[in-house]
Amino acid sequence: MRITRLGRLEVSRIGLGTMGMSAYYTGAGRDAGEAVRTIRRAVDLGVTHLDTAEVYGPYVNEELVGRAVRARRDEVVLATKFGLVSHTGRPGPDSTPANVRAAVEGSLRRLGTDRIDLYYQHRVDPGTPIEETVGALSELVVAGKVLHIGLSEAAAATIRRAHATHPLAAVQSEYSLWTRDPEARILPTLRELGIGFVPYSPLGHGFLTGGIRSLDGLDADDWRRTNPRFTGGNLTRNLRIIDEVREIADEVGATPGQVALAWLLAQGEGIAPIPGTKRVDRLEENSAADAVRLTVDQISRLGGLTPASGDRHAPADMAVVDL
């Protein structure tokens, strides 16, 4: 597995998002043993970048990741997030300095570590100036509890203000062949400032693997059943995307998911997607995308695809991104 840099932090070019092992997706939380095996196999394959958050579960996903890597802590980059759980009793997102200080102690305990390699604000807190939040994070860096900091789903102007307070290593946002929003303002800002970019849901919540052509087989509480891109006829309209991806996959002898990841990696250095899975076989498939090489024509064809039909989140969730 090749590596890239998020600011000054070295990570594997393809990481592992662990959210679906504990929450939100079909089968989440059913087999902790398989999840642990998947995380450990990731480390064997050179996947050093592991992404979790206190809200996943909540809490149980951090515990799972901590248990899986306890004997190999120095081989991995642990990334987690705060701000969607309030430890101060405040309603809504809470990135007050008091909550930052409380949240980090819980994450350190659950992960079973003395430092967090990359600590993100999960969503911007409109009630707390970003300078106050990043100031509190800077204090954690000085204390050695956090090594690098980042933001998730922040607007370009907020990124600039945060970075001026304390250097950001990374910004995390949804980015894939069906979500191209970051290309307009976020990516240019990050490249100007020397900040890395971590695309989450790089496989379109599983859509870009080619395995979802209907909602059949999804658990009743799988959040995709209410997601705009999977409902109201949009799923059928979006099949055009995966059909083109599959055509190129056949040309290069890869899977659609590998092609989707290879396209992301072809967008430049400092981009480190974190596809999520709870299965060893899918992890091995995703990791092998690092070796897939697309031609200039194939990259162009993929880049010319129209993004997905439908908002990427429900209205309430869209209201807390790009702030």
N, C-alpha and C positions, 0 to 999 in steps of 0.2 A: 504494500500500500504506500503510495507516494504521500508526501506531506505538503501542507501549505501554511501560510501564516495569517493569523487574525491579529492585526497589529504586530506585537512582538511575541505572541503566543503561537507556538507550533502545534498543529493538529493534523490528524489524518485527513486526506481530501474528502473522504466519505466518513461520516460519523454514524451514530446510532441514536435515534430518538426513542425514548423508552415509555412515553406516555401511554401508548396503547396496550402496554403490558398490564396496566392497572385500571384504566378508565376509558370511557367514551365509545370504544369500538367493540364490534362483535367478538365475543370470547375473552374480553378483558378480565383479568383477575382469576381466570379459571385454573391456570396451571403455573404456579409460581416456580416450580421446578424447571419447566421448559424455559421460562423467562430468564432464570439464572443461567441456564446452560447457554442461552443465546448471547447473553452479555459476555460470558466467559469465552465463548467461541469468537466473539468480536475481537477481544483482546488478542487471542491467538492469531487472528488474521491481520493484526496491525491496525485495527480500528481503535484509535486511542481516544476519540472524542465522544463522550457519553453525555446526553442531555436529559435532564429531568426538571422537576419543579415541585415546590411544596404543595401546590394546589392539586396535583395529580393524585387523586384518591379521595380526599387529600392525605398527604403525608406518606402513604404506604409505598408510593413509587420510589421516593428517596430511600426509604428503608430497604427496599428490594435491591436497588442499585448498590447501596452501601454494603449489603450482605454479599452481593456477587463479586465485588472487587476488593474486599477487605484484604485478602492475601496478596493483591497485585496493585495496591494503591498507587505506587510510584510509576506504573506503566500507563496510567490513564490521565486524561484531562476531564475533570468533573465539572460540568456546567449545571447550574440550577438557577431558579428564579424566585423572586419574592414580589409581593405587592397586591396579589388578588385575595390573599387571606389577611385579615386584620387581627393583630394580636393586642390592639389597644381598645377594641370595642367600637371603633369608628366604622360606620356603614360605607360600603362601596370600596373602590380601590384605595389602598392605604400605603403610601410611600413616604410617610412622615419619618423623620430621623429616628423617633422612638420605635416605630414599627420595623424599620430596617435593622436596628440593633437587636430587637427581639427575634426577628425572623432568622437572622443568620445563626443565632445560637441553636435554634431548633434544627436547621438544616445541617449544621455541623454534627449535631448529635445523631440525627437519623442516618446520615451518610457515614458515620463512624470515622471521621477524619478531623485533622486539625486545621485544614485550610480548604477553601473552595477555589478552584482554578479560574473559573469564569462565572461571575455572579451578575445576573440580569435583573433589571426592573421588568417585570412581566408585562405590564401595561402602564402607560403614563398616567399619573395621578393628577387630574386637573385641579385638585384642591391643594396641591403642594408644589411650589416652584421647583423646577428640575434642579436648580442649583443647590437647593437644600438637600434633596435626595442624594445627588452625586457627592455633595460635601460629606454626608454621612458615610457613603461608600468609600470615599477617599480615606476617612479615618479607619475603616476596616482594613484597607490596604496597608496603611502605616502599621496597624496592629498585627499584620501578618495573617489575619483570618481569611482574607480574600486576596488573590494575586492579580486578577484582571477583572474589569467591569464592562458591562454592556447594557444595551436597551433592547426592548422587543416592541415592534410595531409602532415606532416613534416617527414623527414627521421630521423632515429635513431640518427645519428651523430648531426643533428641540434637540436634535442630534448635535447641531453646532453649539448650542448653549451648554449642553452636557459636556461635550468634548473640551470646551474652553475652561470648564471647571476642573475636570480631571480626564486624562486621555482615556478614550474608549478603545477596547480591543475589538469589539464586534457589535453589530446590530443584527437582530434576528427578525425576519419577516417571512410571510408566505411568498414563495416564488417557485414557479414551475412553468411548464409549457401551457398550463391553463390559467395561470395567475401571473401576469406580466407587470403588475402595478409598480414594482420597485424601479423599473427601468427609467421612468421619467425623471424622478428627482432623487430617490434614495441612493441608487448605485452611483450616480455621478458625485453626490456629496461624499459618500464613503471613500471613493477613489481619490478625491481631492484631499481628504483629511488623513488618508492612510489607515482607515478602519476596515476590518474584515467584515464579510457578510456571510451569515448563516441562514440559508433558505430552509424553513421548516415546511412540512408537507410537500416535499419536492416531487412526490408521486401523486399529487392531487387526491390525497386521502384514499389512496389505493386505486383510483380510477385509471391512472397511467400505467398500471401493471397489465391492463387489458382483461382483468378478471371480473370486472363489474359491468354488466350490460343491462342489469335490472336490479331491483331492490330485493329480489328473492335471495334468501340465504342470510340476510342481515338480521341480527337480533332485534327484537321489538324496541329495545332502548338504545340501539345504535344511533348516534346523533346524526348520521348521514340521512336517515329517514325524514328528517325535517330540514336538512340543508337545502338552500335554494338551487344549488347546482345539480342536485340529485332528484329534485321534485318538480312538479308543475310542467312536465314535458321537457325540462332542460336536460335531463339525463340522456334522453333520446337525441336531442339536438347536439349534445357534446360528443356523441359517438364518432363524429367525423374526425375529431382530434386523435382518438386512439387508433382509428383505422389508418391514418397517415403514419403515425408512430410505428404501428405494426408493419407497415410496408417497408419502412427503413430498417426496422429490426431484422426483417427477412433478408435484406440486402447485406447486412453486416454480420449475420449469424449470431445475433444477440436477442435478448428478450425486450419487449416494449419498455419495461421498467429500467433496464440497463441503458437503453437509448435515451430515455428521459433524463436520467442522471448524467450521462455522458454529455448531453447538450448543455446542462447546467455547468459542468466542469469546463466546457469549452468557452464559457463566457469570460474567462480570465482568471488570474491568480487571486488569492484571497477570498475565494468562494468555497465554502465547505458545507454542503448539504447534509442534513441529518434525517435520512429516511427512517421511519419507524417500523418495527416489526417485533413480534414476540416469538417468531419461528426461526430455527437455525437455518433451514433450507433457504428461506427468503433472505436472511442476513447474508448468506454466502453468495446468493445471486446479486444482491445489491452491491456488495463489496467488490465483486468482479467487474462492476461497471467502470472502475478506475482504469481497467486495461482496454476498454472499448474506444476505438478511434473512429471518429466520424470525418467524412470528407467535407471540404468547404461547401460543396453543393448540398450535402445532406444537412449541414448546420443551417444553411440558408433556407432550405425547404421547411425545416422545423421552425425556424424563427419567423417564417412567414405565416404560420398558422394563426388564425383568429383565436384569441383567448376564449375561455369557456363562457357559455351563456349563463346568466344568473349571478346574483351577488355571491360573494364567497362566504358570507356569514349571514345569519339572521340580523334584523335591524338593531337589536340591542347589542350584539357583539360588534357590529360595524361601527357603532357609536363610540367605541373605545379604542379604535385604531387610528393611526395617522394623526395623533395629537401632539 
